[in-house]
Amino acid sequence: MRWFLPVLFVLVALVLPTGAVVIDLGDGSGGTTAPPDDPGWDYVGTQGGLTVIYLGNDWILTAGHVAFNDVTLEGVVYTSVPGSRVQIDDGGIPADLAVWQIENGPAMPLLPIRDTPPNPSDEVVMIGNGRTRGTGQILCNSMFPGFDVSGPNVMRWGTNQVEAAGFDVPLGAFTTRSFYNQFDEAPTSGPDTRCAAGVDCPEAIATVGDSGGAVFLHDGTRWEVAGVMFAVGPLSCDDPMHPERVLFAEQTFMADVSHYRTQILSNVRPECSDEIDNDGDLLVDLADPGCLSDMDDDEEPDCDGQDDDLDTVGNVCDNCLLVANLDQVDTDGDLYGNACDADYTQDGIVGGSDFLIFRAAYLAGSPGNPGYIEGADHTGDGLIGGADFIYFRSGFNAHSPGPSGLVP
C-alpha cells in the first residue's frame, strides 16, 4: 500500500462529507427501485436528508456525522431512543460511524455484517439518498468530465469496484478505517467492463445526501453490508467544494465495517451481555461464537436444524439426541435429559451405585412415595415402572449418559 500513501494525503485534504448516489447509465434517473438481485434495498432509510442502514433488532448504523434523530424506513417514521446513540471508535479514536436504537423497528431479518475487509476489484452495490444527475456533462478545468447534480434527494442504487482497502482516513474529528472506489467513465466503444456483468453497468459515485449510505458486497452465498459511505475525494479543480457536480476519476470513501464489526455487534446485540451461558457451551456472551453471529441476536442456539430423534427439537438444542423427548426435562440440570440419563451419581458413568438408586426408586413407584426420584422416570409418564427399567438397563450397558447436543 506504500504507493497509495502520497495520493491519500492529497485526497484527505480535499474529502467532503458525502451525499447521494449518482450513476453513469442512461440519463441517470434509474436505480430508484430495488436491484434485481436485491442486497438489502428495504434496509436503507433516511434521516434529515442523509442516509441510515437498518441492522434489524431495532438498531440503526450510519456515518458518525449524521445527526441523531428519528429515521424513516419504507416511508414509516421511527422514533429514535434517547440516549441510545453509540459512537464507534478504534481504541478510543472515533470513526465516522455510529449506531443507535429506534422504537419498534420493522420486523425484518438481521442484516448480515461482513467480517473481512473487501478486496480490490470486488464489486459492490451502493445505496444512498442523494441528489439526481443533471442532463449534460460538465468539465473541470477542461480536463475532467462529469455531471451536474440537483435536488431533491432520491434513494438510488448503483455499482462500482473496490480500488483499495485497509487504510485510515482522517477527516475532521474522525479517523476511519476505509476502502474506496472510483467513478470511471464508460468506454466509447466495446462492452462496458466496469462491473462484473459487463453490460448496462450503473457506475456509481456518492454525492450530497449519501452520508451513512450502505455498501453491499456478495460473498458468494449472500449479500453483506461491507461499508458505510462517508466522504468523496474530489479532484483538484477551480471549485473543490463543488456539491453541485460529480467528476469522473473522483473517489467515494467508505468505512470498512468489518474492522469495527465486534464493537458494532456488542452494542446492537444487547442480549449478548446477560453474563449467562444460555446455550450451555461453556462460553458466555461475546466470547460465544453464537453471540457474534450477525444472524443471531442472542446466545441461544438455533433449534431448527437437524433432528435425529424426530422430537421436533433440533440436535443442537436437544438434551437427548437419540431418544425423543419433546419436554426436554432435565431434573439434575447436567444438560442430559431424563430420557437418556441414568447417571444419578453424576460421575460420568452408569454403574452399580446408579443401579442401587434406581432400584430404590423403582420400588417407590410414583411421586409422593418415599424414595421416589423424578430423574429415574425416564419415560416421563409420572411413574417409575417396567419401561424405565428397560431404559436403565440399556443405559447401564452403555456406561454413560446421553448423548446430548448441549454437551460439547
C-alpha positions in Angstrom: 0.0 0.0 0.0 3.0 2.4 0.0 2.2 3.6 -3.5 -1.2 4.8 -2.2 0.0 7.0 0.7 1.2 10.1 -1.2 -2.0 10.2 -3.1 -4.1 9.7 0.1 -2.8 12.8 1.7 -3.9 14.9 -1.3 -7.3 13.3 -1.2 -7.7 13.7 2.5 -7.1 17.4 2.2 -10.0 17.6 -0.2 -12.5 15.0 1.0 -16.0 16.2 1.8 -18.9 14.7 3.6 -21.0 12.8 1.0 -24.4 13.0 -0.4 -26.3 10.7 -2.8 -25.5 8.1 -5.4 -25.2 9.4 -8.9 -25.0 6.8 -11.7 -23.5 6.9 -15.2 -26.1 4.9 -17.0 -28.6 6.3 -19.5 -29.9 9.7 -18.2 -29.0 8.9 -14.6 -32.6 8.7 -13.5 -32.7 4.9 -12.9 -31.9 2.8 -9.9 -34.8 4.1 -7.8 -36.3 0.6 -7.1 -34.6 -2.4 -5.7 -32.0 -4.1 -7.9 -33.0 -7.4 -9.5 -30.6 -9.2 -7.1 -31.6 -7.2 -4.1 -28.8 -6.8 -1.5 -31.0 -5.0 1.0 -32.9 -2.1 -0.5 -35.5 -2.0 2.3 -32.8 -1.8 5.0 -31.7 1.7 3.7 -33.6 4.7 5.0 -33.2 8.4 5.7 -32.6 10.9 8.4 -32.6 14.6 7.7 -31.7 14.3 4.1 -28.9 11.8 4.8 -28.9 8.0 4.9 -29.1 5.3 7.5 -28.9 1.5 7.5 -31.3 -0.7 9.5 -29.4 -3.7 11.0 -32.5 -5.3 12.4 -33.3 -5.8 16.1 -34.3 -2.1 16.3 -30.8 -0.7 15.6 -29.5 1.8 13.0 -26.0 2.1 11.6 -24.9 5.3 9.8 -22.0 7.7 9.4 -20.8 9.4 12.6 -21.5 12.9 11.2 -25.2 12.0 10.6 -27.2 13.7 13.3 -29.1 11.7 15.9 -32.8 12.0 15.2 -35.9 10.0 14.0 -35.4 7.9 10.9 -37.6 6.9 8.0 -37.7 3.3 6.6 -40.0 2.4 3.7 -42.0 5.6 4.3 -42.6 5.0 8.0 -41.1 7.3 10.6 -39.5 5.6 13.6 -38.7 7.4 16.9 -35.0 7.1 17.9 -34.5 6.1 21.5 -32.9 8.9 23.6 -29.5 8.1 25.0 -29.0 5.0 22.7 -26.5 6.6 20.3 -23.1 5.0 20.5 -20.0 6.5 18.8 -18.0 3.7 17.2 -14.2 4.1 17.8 -11.0 2.2 17.3 -9.0 2.2 20.5 -10.6 5.4 21.6 -10.1 7.1 18.3 -13.6 8.0 16.9 -14.5 6.7 13.5 -17.1 8.2 11.2 -19.6 5.6 12.3 -22.4 5.5 14.9 -25.3 3.2 15.9 -28.5 4.0 17.7 -31.8 2.3 18.6 -35.3 3.0 17.3 -38.6 2.2 18.9 -40.5 -0.8 17.5 -38.4 -1.1 14.3 -39.7 -3.1 11.3 -39.8 -6.9 11.7 -37.0 -7.7 9.3 -34.3 -10.4 9.5 -30.9 -9.3 10.8 -28.7 -7.7 8.2 -25.5 -9.7 7.6 -22.4 -7.7 8.5 -19.2 -8.5 6.7 -16.3 -9.9 8.8 -13.4 -9.4 6.5 -12.2 -6.4 4.5 -13.1 -6.2 0.8 -10.5 -6.9 -1.8 -9.5 -4.8 -4.8 -11.8 -5.5 -7.8 -14.7 -6.7 -5.5 -17.9 -5.5 -7.0 -20.2 -3.6 -4.6 -23.7 -2.2 -4.7 -24.1 1.3 -3.3 -27.5 2.5 -2.0 -28.0 6.1 -0.8 -30.4 9.0 -0.6 -28.9 11.8 -2.6 -29.3 14.2 -5.5 -30.1 13.4 -9.1 -27.7 13.7 -12.0 -28.2 16.5 -14.4 -28.9 16.3 -18.1 -25.5 17.2 -19.5 -21.8 16.7 -18.9 -19.6 19.4 -17.5 -15.8 19.9 -17.3 -13.4 20.6 -14.6 -10.5 22.8 -15.8 -11.3 21.5 -19.3 -9.7 18.2 -18.2 -12.1 16.0 -16.2 -15.7 15.5 -17.4 -18.6 15.0 -15.1 -22.2 15.8 -14.4 -24.1 18.5 -12.6 -26.4 17.3 -9.8 -29.6 18.8 -8.3 -32.2 18.1 -5.7 -34.5 16.8 -4.4 -32.7 13.8 -2.8 -33.8 10.4 -4.1 -33.0 6.8 -2.9 -30.9 5.2 -5.7 -28.5 2.3 -6.2 -25.5 1.8 -8.4 -22.4 -0.4 -8.7 -18.7 0.0 -8.6 -15.5 -1.9 -7.9 -13.2 -1.6 -4.9 -9.9 0.1 -5.8 -8.0 -0.2 -2.5 -8.8 -1.1 1.2 -7.1 -1.2 4.6 -6.1 2.4 5.2 -7.2 5.1 7.6 -8.8 8.4 6.5 -8.6 11.3 8.9 -11.4 13.8 8.4 -12.5 16.4 10.9 -12.9 14.7 14.3 -12.8 11.2 12.9 -10.2 8.7 11.7 -11.9 5.9 9.8 -10.6 2.5 8.5 -11.7 2.7 4.9 -11.8 1.4 1.4 -12.6 3.4 -1.8 -13.8 3.1 -5.3 -13.5 5.4 -8.3 -16.1 6.9 -10.7 -15.0 5.8 -14.1 -16.3 6.9 -17.5 -18.0 4.4 -19.8 -15.8 3.3 -22.7 -16.5 5.0 -26.1 -16.7 1.6 -27.8 -17.0 -2.1 -26.9 -18.6 -3.6 -23.9 -18.8 -1.8 -20.6 -16.4 -3.8 -18.4 -16.6 -1.6 -15.2 -18.7 -4.2 -13.4 -18.8 -8.0 -13.5 -21.9 -8.1 -15.6 -20.1 -6.2 -18.4 -23.3 -4.7 -19.7 -25.6 -1.9 -18.6 -23.2 -1.0 -15.7 -24.7 1.7 -13.4 -21.3 3.0 -12.4 -21.9 5.0 -9.1 -20.4 7.7 -7.1 -21.6 9.3 -3.8 -22.8 12.9 -3.6 -24.7 15.2 -1.3 -27.2 13.1 0.8 -25.3 9.7 0.7 -23.6 10.0 4.0 -24.5 6.9 6.0 -25.4 5.0 2.9 -24.9 1.3 2.5 -22.3 -0.5 0.5 -23.1 -4.2 -0.1 -20.8 -7.0 -1.2 -21.7 -10.5 -2.2 -19.5 -13.2 -0.6 -20.6 -16.0 -2.9 -23.5 -17.1 -0.8 -25.2 -14.0 0.5 -25.2 -10.2 0.4 -23.5 -8.5 3.4 -23.2 -4.8 4.4 -19.4 -4.1 3.9 -19.2 -0.4 4.1 -20.8 2.9 5.1 -20.3 5.9 2.7 -18.9 8.9 4.5 -16.8 11.0 2.1 -15.8 11.8 -1.5 -12.3 12.7 -2.8 -12.7 15.4 -5.4 -10.0 16.2 -7.9 -8.1 19.5 -7.7 -10.5 21.9 -9.5 -11.4 25.5 -9.7 -14.2 24.8 -7.2 -13.1 21.9 -5.0 -16.2 22.1 -2.8 -18.5 21.5 -5.9 -21.5 19.9 -4.2 -23.4 20.7 -7.4 -21.4 18.3 -9.6 -19.5 15.0 -9.7 -16.5 14.2 -11.8 -15.0 11.1 -13.4 -11.9 9.9 -11.6 -13.2 11.0 -8.2 -13.5 8.5 -5.3 -16.1 7.5 -2.8 -14.7 6.7 0.6 -16.5 4.0 2.7 -16.0 2.9 6.3 -14.9 -0.7 6.5 -17.4 -2.2 8.8 -15.5 -5.4 9.2 -12.9 -3.5 11.1 -15.5 -2.3 13.6 -17.7 -5.4 13.5 -17.2 -6.7 17.0 -17.8 -3.3 18.6 -20.9 -2.8 16.4 -22.3 -6.2 17.4 -21.6 -5.7 21.0 -23.8 -2.7 21.0 -26.7 -3.8 18.7 -27.0 -7.3 20.3 -27.6 -6.4 24.0 -28.9 -9.9 24.6 -25.3 -11.0 24.4 -24.5 -9.1 27.7 -26.5 -11.1 30.2 -23.4 -12.9 31.7 -25.2 -16.2 31.4 -24.2 -19.3 29.4 -27.6 -19.5 27.7 -26.7 -22.2 25.2 -24.7 -24.4 27.6 -21.5 -24.4 25.5 -19.3 -23.1 28.4 -18.9 -19.8 26.6 -20.6 -16.6 27.8 -21.7 -13.5 25.9 -19.4 -12.1 23.2 -16.9 -14.9 23.7 -19.6 -17.2 22.4 -19.5 -17.6 18.6 -23.3 -17.6 18.5 -23.4 -14.1 20.0 -21.0 -12.8 17.4 -23.0 -14.2 14.5 -24.6 -11.4 12.5 -27.7 -13.6 12.0 -28.2 -14.3 15.7 -29.4 -11.7 18.2 -28.8 -13.7 21.3 -26.7 -16.5 22.8 -29.4 -19.1 22.3 -28.7 -21.9 19.8 -30.6 -22.4 16.5 -33.0 -25.3 17.3 -34.4 -25.6 13.8 -31.6 -27.7 12.3 -31.1 -31.5 12.0 -33.3 -33.6 14.3 -32.1 -37.2 14.5 -34.7 -38.4 17.0 -37.6 -36.6 15.3 -38.9 -35.0 18.5 -39.0 -31.5 16.8 -36.1 -30.3 18.9 -33.1 -29.8 16.7 -29.9 -31.6 17.6 -28.0 -28.5 18.7 -30.7 -27.9 21.4 -31.7 -31.5 22.2 -30.5 -32.8 25.5 -31.2 -36.4 24.3 -30.1 -36.8 20.7 -31.2 -40.4 20.1 -34.3 -40.5 22.4 -37.4 -38.5 21.5 -38.2 -36.2 24.5 -40.1 -33.1 23.4 -40.4 -32.0 27.1 -36.6 -31.8 27.5 -36.9 -32.5 31.2 -33.5 -32.5 33.0 -34.1 -32.9 36.7 -30.5 -32.8 37.8 -29.5 -29.9 35.4 -26.5 -31.7 33.9 -27.5 -31.0 30.3 -28.5 -34.6 29.8 -32.3 -35.1 29.7 -34.0 -37.6 32.0 -34.9 -39.6 28.9 -31.2 -40.5 28.4 -29.6 -40.0 31.8 -29.3 -42.9 34.3 -26.1 -41.4 35.8 -27.8 -40.4 39.1 -24.4 -40.1 40.9 -23.0 -37.6 38.4 -19.8 -39.5 38.0 -20.0 -39.8 34.2 -20.8 -43.5 34.1 -23.9 -45.6 34.7 -22.7 -48.2 37.2 -23.6 -50.2 40.3 -24.3 -47.2 42.5 -26.8 -45.9 40.0 -28.5 -49.3 39.9 -29.0 -49.2 43.7 -30.6 -45.8 43.4 -32.8 -46.9 40.5 -33.9 -50.0 42.4 -35.0 -47.9 45.4 -36.9 -45.5 43.1 -38.5 -48.4 41.2 -39.9 -49.8 44.4 -41.2 -46.4 45.4 -43.3 -46.3 42.2 -44.8 -42.9 42.0 -44.4 -39.3 43.2 -45.2 -38.8 46.9 -43.9 -42.2 47.9 -40.8 -42.4 50.0 -37.7 -42.9 47.8 -39.3 -41.7 44.6 -36.7 -39.9 42.3 -38.0 -37.9 39.4 -34.8 -38.4 37.5 -35.5 -42.1 37.3 -38.7 -41.5 35.4 -37.1 -41.9 32.0 -40.4 -42.2 30.1 -41.9 -39.0 31.6 -45.2 -40.7 32.5 -45.1 -39.9 36.2 -44.3 -43.4 37.2 -41.2 -45.5 37.6 -42.0 -48.8 36.1 -41.0 -51.5 33.7 -40.4 -49.2 30.7 -38.0 -47.1 32.9 -36.2 -50.3 33.9 -35.7 -51.3 30.3 -34.2 -47.9 29.6 -32.0 -48.1 32.7 -30.7 -51.5 31.6 -29.8 -50.2 28.1 -28.1 -47.2 29.7 -26.3 -49.4 32.1 -24.8 -51.4 29.3 -23.8 -48.1 27.5 -21.9 -47.0 30.7 -22.6 -43.3 30.0 -25.5 -40.8 29.8 -26.7 -39.1 26.7 -25.6 -38.4 24.1 -26.8 -34.7 24.4 -26.5 -31.9 21.9 -25.9 -29.5 24.8 -22.7 -31.1 25.9 -19.6 -30.1 23.8 
